[in-house]
Amino acid sequence: MFTLYTSSAISTTAIVYVEDNVSWGWGFGISAAANVVGLVVFVLGSRFYRRLQPKGSPFLGLVRVVVAVFRKRNLVVSNRSEDYYYYQRREVIGGRMEIAATPTSSLQFLNRAALKVEGDIKPDGSNANPWKLCTLQQVEDLKNLIKLFPLWSTGVFLFTPVAVLVSLATPQALTMDRQIGNHFKIPVSSMIIFMIVSTSLSVIFLDRFLYPMWQKITGRFPPPLQQIGVGHVIWVISLAIAAIVEQNRLKMAHNITPNSVVPMSVFWLVPQLALVGFGEGFHFPGYIALYYQIDTYKYSTRIKCKGISGCIEKYGDSDGVYEYCDSVLHEHRSSGDGAKGNEVAAE
């Protein structure tokens, strides 16, 4: 994660500086050359990679659980573990042994998908129809994803205003004083660097100092849900600060002539962006760790591998909600009366 954000910091400073002060051609050329170098390094290291044969989509097993539960909806859930279908053999996936789950009492109606009835098992002990009989691990994977849905949904609605905050930093910076000294002006595209640097530094601080200290004091590592919760709280604080800064910026904007620079330093945007990055340092690693906490959520190895993609998907969904809200706002501006539309556009 540190490497990811460090490379992003370089691209939002060095590349942007080249594009603003040299030419866009050089900026695109450097970016293309960096991609070529990365591809070459990736290919040269291919002999060291572990190649695993695909085992199928983990989400197909989740769909099979839903179908199997519907087909066995009239069966009575058993309390005996021997009535359920476990793995008939242990599988090595990603260098780790796949362990069969045990039936749990939460969302017990889903256990029907793994309930064995006559005709489900072939004479050799294999599954006769995977759309009628599922393993207990598949059932538990679906249960755990259902339990995570409230966390995912609240995260989407919280990260949507955060996405607005980060996106509006660019047009806000365009109207503010970006001058440093007599010869340098901060590029508006580089404002995101404060969030990226904050995230990189917070990851180092948390991983090397705060979390080890917490472990020494309490005897345990901070749970992932607590890390995610702290990240959410920090994001809310950053949104409150952003609202105060924007209120002051608008007050100053109403007292100057149109298209003039607001007499307010662009560095007033730094605290809110830095707090977003600091909250990301808590949230992103905590969300990934949640998929790998075997004692809390017993995911199969295939589902664990989807942890990062699930987090990125949440960010993508938040950006989608933001884009929809933004399009509705622009439509409202264009359909409103002229005076109101001009006032909103000026702000």
Phi, psi and omega per residue, in radians:
M1 nan -0.682 3.111
F2 -1.073 -0.762 3.137
T3 -1.097 -0.704 3.141
L4 -1.043 -0.851 -3.085
Y5 -1.313 -0.504 3.082
T6 -1.160 -0.751 3.093
S7 -1.132 -0.618 3.086
S8 -1.150 -0.627 3.109
A9 -1.112 -0.698 3.130
I10 -1.144 -0.728 -3.091
S11 -1.195 -0.570 -3.112
T12 -1.501 -0.052 3.086
T13 -2.038 -1.129 -3.061
A14 -1.123 -0.846 -3.106
I15 -1.146 -0.746 3.129
V16 -1.099 -0.678 3.126
Y17 -1.108 -0.741 3.118
V18 -1.099 -0.748 -3.123
E19 -1.147 -0.620 -3.108
D20 -1.402 -0.555 -2.996
N21 -1.925 -0.310 3.120
V22 -1.953 -1.402 3.076
S23 -2.942 2.759 3.073
W24 -1.169 -0.548 3.129
G25 -1.052 -0.783 3.108
W26 -1.136 -0.655 3.119
G27 -1.091 -0.815 3.097
F28 -1.163 -0.625 -3.134
G29 -1.127 -0.762 3.117
I30 -1.126 -0.714 3.119
S31 -1.101 -0.746 3.127
A32 -1.140 -0.713 3.122
A33 -1.118 -0.677 3.108
A34 -1.108 -0.665 3.095
N35 -1.164 -0.678 3.115
V36 -1.120 -0.781 3.115
V37 -1.074 -0.757 3.104
G38 -1.068 -0.704 3.117
L39 -1.135 -0.720 3.135
V40 -1.104 -0.795 3.123
V41 -1.082 -0.698 3.119
F42 -1.090 -0.775 -3.126
V43 -1.190 -0.689 -3.140
L44 -1.114 -0.506 -3.139
G45 -1.586 0.118 -3.056
S46 -1.108 -0.489 -3.116
R47 -1.232 -0.291 3.127
F48 -1.635 -0.091 -3.085
Y49 -1.395 2.609 3.045
R50 -1.644 2.070 -3.095
R51 -1.712 2.063 -3.136
L52 -1.894 2.409 3.086
Q53 -1.224 2.370 -3.141
P54 -1.080 2.393 -3.128
K55 -1.832 0.197 -3.108
G56 1.673 2.883 -3.110
S57 -1.314 2.337 3.084
P58 -1.197 -0.438 -3.123
F59 -1.296 -0.387 3.054
L60 -1.121 -0.673 3.091
G61 -1.119 -0.595 3.111
L62 -1.189 -0.675 3.089
V63 -1.147 -0.668 3.114
R64 -1.097 -0.600 3.105
V65 -1.101 -0.775 3.141
V66 -1.076 -0.768 3.135
V67 -1.136 -0.752 -3.127
A68 -1.140 -0.681 3.101
V69 -1.097 -0.721 3.124
F70 -1.139 -0.705 -3.119
R71 -1.232 -0.430 -3.136
K72 -1.938 0.483 -3.049
R73 -1.123 -0.375 -3.106
N74 -1.602 -0.073 -3.139
L75 -1.373 2.666 3.096
V76 -1.583 2.283 -3.139
V77 -1.177 2.274 -3.115
S78 -1.599 2.626 3.079
N79 -1.685 -0.020 -3.117
R80 -1.672 2.224 -3.083
S81 -1.170 -0.468 -3.118
E82 -1.248 -0.193 3.118
D83 -1.454 -0.029 -3.070
Y84 -1.915 2.764 -3.064
Y85 -1.635 2.090 3.069
Y86 -1.806 3.140 3.006
Y87 -1.155 2.304 3.092
Q88 -1.386 -0.281 3.081
R89 -2.607 2.662 3.097
R90 -1.484 2.413 -3.089
E91 -1.945 2.401 3.025
V92 -1.647 2.002 -3.108
I93 -2.184 2.111 3.127
G94 1.118 0.504 3.119
G95 1.449 0.043 -3.136
R96 -2.108 2.632 3.138
M97 -1.415 2.237 3.114
E98 -1.388 2.142 -3.055
I99 -1.852 2.344 3.132
A100 -1.216 2.498 3.128
A101 -1.463 2.969 3.038
T102 -2.029 2.609 -3.090
P103 -1.128 2.394 3.099
T104 -1.960 2.843 -3.074
S105 -1.495 -0.283 3.135
S106 -1.298 2.455 -3.106
L107 0.840 0.885 -2.964
Q108 -1.102 -0.429 -3.121
F109 -1.097 -0.434 3.119
L110 -1.248 -0.300 3.131
N111 -1.116 -0.310 3.115
R112 -1.022 -0.520 -3.112
A113 -1.104 -0.467 -3.134
A114 -1.812 0.106 -3.130
L115 -1.369 2.162 -3.097
K116 -1.441 2.316 3.020
V117 -2.256 3.032 -3.100
E118 -1.085 2.286 3.126
G119 1.656 -0.129 -3.135
D120 -1.365 -0.492 -3.053
I121 -1.959 2.299 3.082
K122 -1.309 2.872 3.116
P123 -0.991 -0.519 3.136
D124 -1.455 0.014 3.092
G125 1.621 -0.025 -3.137
S126 -1.487 2.947 -3.099
N127 -1.355 2.205 -3.108
A128 -1.338 -0.620 -3.100
N129 -2.600 1.807 -3.105
P130 -1.163 -0.210 3.087
W131 -1.563 -0.024 3.094
K132 -2.095 -0.447 3.124
L133 -2.330 2.169 -3.138
C134 -2.051 2.833 3.093
T135 -1.390 2.767 3.119
L136 -1.123 -0.528 3.113
Q137 -1.125 -0.698 3.085
Q138 -1.111 -0.694 3.110
V139 -1.111 -0.790 -3.122
E140 -1.172 -0.593 3.081
D141 -1.068 -0.772 3.126
L142 -1.134 -0.721 3.112
K143 -1.024 -0.809 -3.081
N144 -1.188 -0.604 3.084
L145 -1.194 -0.629 3.076
I146 -1.124 -0.697 3.126
K147 -1.147 -0.490 -3.132
L148 -1.473 -0.152 -3.086
F149 -1.047 -0.762 3.090
P150 -1.025 -0.685 3.109
L151 -1.139 -0.751 -3.138
W152 -1.133 -0.795 -3.071
S153 -1.156 -0.764 3.104
T154 -1.149 -0.598 3.093
G155 -1.107 -0.673 3.124
V156 -1.091 -0.825 -3.092
F157 -1.244 -0.455 3.076
L158 -1.375 -0.709 -3.084
F159 -1.308 -0.301 3.101
T160 -1.077 -0.894 3.059
P161 -1.141 -0.494 3.062
V162 -1.135 -0.715 3.083
A163 -1.091 -0.649 3.076
V164 -1.101 -0.782 3.134
L165 -0.999 -0.830 -3.099
V166 -1.200 -0.709 -3.109
S167 -1.196 -0.651 -3.118
L168 -1.327 -0.186 3.129
A169 -1.063 -0.597 -3.134
T170 -1.196 -0.949 3.105
P171 -1.131 -0.531 3.064
Q172 -1.126 -0.783 -3.124
A173 -1.097 -0.533 3.132
L174 -1.085 -0.508 -3.091
T175 -1.666 -0.071 -3.031
M176 -1.870 2.965 -3.126
D177 -1.345 1.953 -3.095
R178 -1.879 0.180 -3.053
Q179 -1.355 2.339 3.012
I180 -2.159 1.909 -3.066
G181 1.274 -2.693 -3.078
N182 -1.751 -0.209 -2.986
H183 -2.238 -0.085 -3.067
F184 -2.209 2.349 3.082
K185 -2.197 2.273 -3.096
I186 -1.139 2.180 3.051
P187 -1.135 2.408 -3.098
V188 -1.116 -0.537 -3.126
S189 -1.222 -0.275 -3.109
S190 -1.599 0.003 -3.134
M191 -1.092 -0.496 -3.128
I192 -1.151 -0.266 -3.118
I193 -1.059 -0.556 -3.123
F194 -1.159 -0.597 3.075
M195 -1.261 -0.724 -3.101
I196 -1.158 -0.797 3.122
V197 -1.108 -0.701 3.115
S198 -1.073 -0.714 3.114
T199 -1.128 -0.794 -3.125
S200 -1.075 -0.795 -3.126
L201 -1.200 -0.637 -3.136
S202 -1.180 -0.625 3.107
V203 -1.098 -0.754 3.106
I204 -1.119 -0.809 -3.112
F205 -1.076 -0.771 -3.098
L206 -1.218 -0.762 -3.051
D207 -1.273 -0.606 -3.025
R208 -1.750 -0.357 -3.040
F209 -2.175 -1.080 -2.999
L210 -1.142 -0.888 -3.097
Y211 -1.132 -0.766 3.056
P212 -1.063 -0.660 3.112
M213 -1.151 -0.715 3.099
W214 -1.077 -0.702 -3.140
Q215 -1.156 -0.642 3.109
K216 -1.187 -0.635 -3.080
I217 -1.348 -0.790 -3.033
T218 -1.722 -0.293 -3.116
G219 1.454 0.115 3.116
R220 -2.591 2.759 3.122
F221 -1.394 2.536 3.120
P222 -0.990 2.226 3.131
P223 -1.081 2.625 -3.127
P224 -1.009 -0.671 -3.126
L225 -1.115 -0.609 3.083
Q226 -1.188 -0.686 3.099
Q227 -1.085 -0.771 3.129
I228 -1.126 -0.740 3.139
G229 -1.089 -0.727 3.097
V230 -1.103 -0.719 3.090
G231 -1.051 -0.712 3.116
H232 -1.118 -0.734 3.133
V233 -1.080 -0.756 3.134
I234 -1.111 -0.673 3.094
W235 -1.092 -0.716 3.120
V236 -1.094 -0.718 3.099
I237 -1.092 -0.719 3.128
S238 -1.110 -0.635 3.108
L239 -1.164 -0.674 3.107
A240 -1.122 -0.745 3.116
I241 -1.130 -0.713 3.133
A242 -1.075 -0.663 3.134
A243 -1.140 -0.717 3.133
I244 -1.149 -0.772 -3.138
V245 -1.101 -0.766 -3.122
E246 -1.171 -0.623 3.086
Q247 -1.073 -0.765 3.108
N248 -1.175 -0.652 3.127
R249 -1.119 -0.718 -3.135
L250 -1.175 -0.645 3.099
K251 -1.065 -0.744 3.124
M252 -1.214 -0.612 -3.105
A253 -1.150 -0.539 -3.131
H254 -1.289 -0.259 -3.082
N255 -1.766 0.132 -3.139
I256 -2.152 2.942 3.122
T257 -1.286 2.680 3.138
P258 -1.010 2.573 3.106
N259 1.144 0.272 3.079
S260 -1.645 2.781 3.123
V261 -1.343 2.256 3.104
V262 -1.182 2.257 -3.133
P263 -1.272 1.116 -3.109
M264 -2.550 2.221 -3.079
S265 -1.146 2.484 3.120
V266 -1.158 -0.299 -3.136
F267 -1.219 -0.166 3.019
W268 -1.166 -0.309 3.103
L269 -1.464 -0.220 -3.049
V270 -1.135 -0.800 -3.101
P271 -1.002 -0.764 -3.112
Q272 -1.174 -0.693 3.117
L273 -1.209 -0.673 3.120
A274 -1.136 -0.669 3.124
L275 -1.199 -0.621 3.053
V276 -1.057 -0.776 3.107
G277 -1.138 -0.684 3.124
F278 -1.127 -0.733 3.076
G279 -1.130 -0.596 3.082
E280 -1.127 -0.587 3.097
G281 -1.101 -0.515 3.040
F282 -1.439 -0.802 -2.938
H283 -1.244 -0.918 -3.013
F284 -1.084 -0.900 3.097
P285 -1.093 -0.621 3.121
G286 -1.139 -0.675 3.139
Y287 -1.170 -0.696 3.103
I288 -1.176 -0.748 -3.128
A289 -1.092 -0.482 -3.132
L290 -1.055 -0.578 3.136
Y291 -1.328 -0.336 -3.057
Y292 -1.881 0.078 3.090
Q293 -1.450 1.590 -3.035
I294 -1.096 -0.594 -3.096
D295 -1.243 -0.401 -3.099
T296 -1.704 -0.921 3.136
Y297 -2.197 1.928 -3.050
K298 -1.481 1.318 3.103
Y299 -1.391 2.642 2.970
S300 -1.277 2.878 -3.106
T301 -1.080 -0.636 -3.121
R302 -1.143 -0.684 3.142
I303 -1.245 -0.640 3.125
K304 -1.045 -0.613 -3.114
C305 -1.166 -0.235 -3.134
K306 -1.620 0.090 -3.073
G307 -1.056 -0.868 -3.115
I308 -1.147 -0.761 -3.138
S309 -1.107 -0.595 3.105
G310 -1.134 -0.677 3.123
C311 -1.191 -0.768 3.111
I312 -1.119 -0.641 3.113
E313 -1.090 -0.658 3.115
K314 -1.105 -0.718 3.086
Y315 -1.110 -0.713 3.130
G316 -1.120 -0.718 3.101
D317 -1.121 -0.671 3.105
S318 -1.115 -0.735 3.104
D319 -1.130 -0.616 3.096
G320 -1.128 -0.735 3.084
V321 -1.097 -0.737 3.122
Y322 -1.091 -0.784 -3.131
E323 -1.094 -0.660 3.113
Y324 -1.138 -0.811 3.125
C325 -1.085 -0.669 3.137
D326 -1.153 -0.695 3.109
S327 -1.160 -0.646 3.091
V328 -1.124 -0.713 3.121
L329 -1.115 -0.747 3.122
H330 -1.132 -0.655 3.112
E331 -1.143 -0.674 3.109
H332 -1.138 -0.672 3.123
R333 -1.097 -0.790 -3.069
S334 -1.237 -0.475 -3.109
S335 -1.619 -0.199 -3.120
G336 -1.381 3.073 3.125
D337 -1.225 2.799 -3.013
G338 -1.068 -0.754 -3.089
A339 -1.115 -0.787 -3.125
K340 -1.158 -0.713 -3.138
G341 -1.120 -0.702 3.132
N342 -1.161 -0.620 -3.128
E343 -1.157 -0.783 -3.140
V344 -1.137 -0.727 -3.124
A345 -1.119 -0.672 3.129
A346 -1.124 -0.680 3.111
E347 -1.186 nan nan
